[in-house]
Amino acid sequence: MSKEEGTSTIATNRRARHDYEIEDHIEAGVALTGTEVKSLREGRASLAESFVSIDRRGEMWLENANIPEYLNGTWNNHAPKRKRKLLLHTREIAKMSRQTEAKGYTIIPLSIYFKDGRVKVEIALARGKREYDKRQSLREAQDKREAQRMMRYKNRQG
């Protein structure tokens, strides 16, 4: 039984929701070394340029995720941007693989977090947005903010 309970977010991929339409979410475990976990416990990670790939053997890999070297580590410290194996069931990997064969779909990591003391990554099947889609979603968010602001203003008035 783990001493820790609950979830605590380490890093999120904020650009993902702006650049992609999120279709499907899956939680995956990650195979890490000891110094990587210690670095994550310090809250040091970045998913900005990361992506997920599936190799010929049917394994999923988290690539380009930056987990900086552990500051108190010795000669056996990890490489910051190495490939990290994602731990999923074979049927989940097969399902995601089939879905990515469709044109325009990719698998991206959304966040990395601790869940009951174990490191988990939320990955998503996503389709890239076009430039006009990005502008439309920014416009909708701005309109929503303005409506909230006006409602607060009106509530204060009367």
Helices and strands as residue ranges (DSSP letters): E 7-12, H 14-19, E 20-30, H 34-41, E 51-54, E 60-63, E 84-87, H 90-100, E 105-115, E 118-128, H 131-157
